[in-house]
Amino acid sequence: MRYVHGLAALLLGLMILALPALSRGDDVRAVESSDIDRFWRAYDRIIATPDEAERQRILEQDFLAPGTPGLKAFMQAKGYDAACYLDAIRRYPKFWTSVRAGTLALKKRGDEFAPGIARFRALYPALRPAEIYFTIGCLRSSGTTRDDKVLIGAELAGGDARTDVSELPERMSKALDSYFRSEPGKQLVLLNVHEYVHTQQQGPGPHLLAQAMYEGAADFVAERITGQVPALPYMTYGPRNEATLKREFQPRMHDPDWSGWLYNGPGNAHGVGDLGYYIGYAIMRDYYQRAPDKTRALAEIIELDYRDATAVQAFLDRSGFYAAE
């Protein structure tokens, strides 16, 4: 996230036993969590081994080499390598001890996703199937995508308010403490659906506006499917401060720099991370409310080419989000 999308940089994920095939084309082609067990077997051997070269050999042999396509895609998407895993294992033992049971518990919740994906297809018949992987990362993302794969970082998605973040760097600790206090396990389906939406989209965007809309669209569509919005600070702070945020966002929206708005934790003047998610969500909300054909509007939100700055600007104009500005 991105911690959970960022945090949010972090918001989004996630499950793992084989799901029953859906009646409309096996929309979930695979739900796989075997990386979790492999990680913990490697972890136990690594912490019992003082030699660094042997630790790396164990990690490669027991976890990385036999890892699923999802693990390999996750590593590519987030820039993970053997060194980052070994560093996290060495530096954050309290974190790993506290989150272990939560990661393993995710494996038992795979049958929760089929209804949501079936609902997605009912609302959007052009839905393409995707694979869902529960794997383990280096504490940088609870959920992301690569091509047709939903990639969930179980070490974040499996955390809760009891997860020990005391060893983490201060900024990271604050961001993840906020995320874990949101009890991500209670919104597991929502997180998965958010990331599943990304597998249908064209992105990421070339500037702040496009990327905020890309992320906000996933939140908005996921809400249509699940009836939920993320239980994260940006979604409570945003509605109360929308006018101010709109004014502050407007002069920055065409910047290629996303800092302060996306994947930033609480590092801005508002002390609330990922406020760009809320701006993007609000743009989609306004577009959908103005549209006479809701089915078509939802498809347009999903199918917009977020890589195309001209198309993104035209969509914003049609939404009326800044009509009175």
Summary of the structure (lengths in Angstrom):
residues: 325
radius of gyration: 19.4
end to end distance: 30.9
largest distance: 65.3
contacts: 1234
relative contact order: 0.15
helix: 57%
strand: 7%
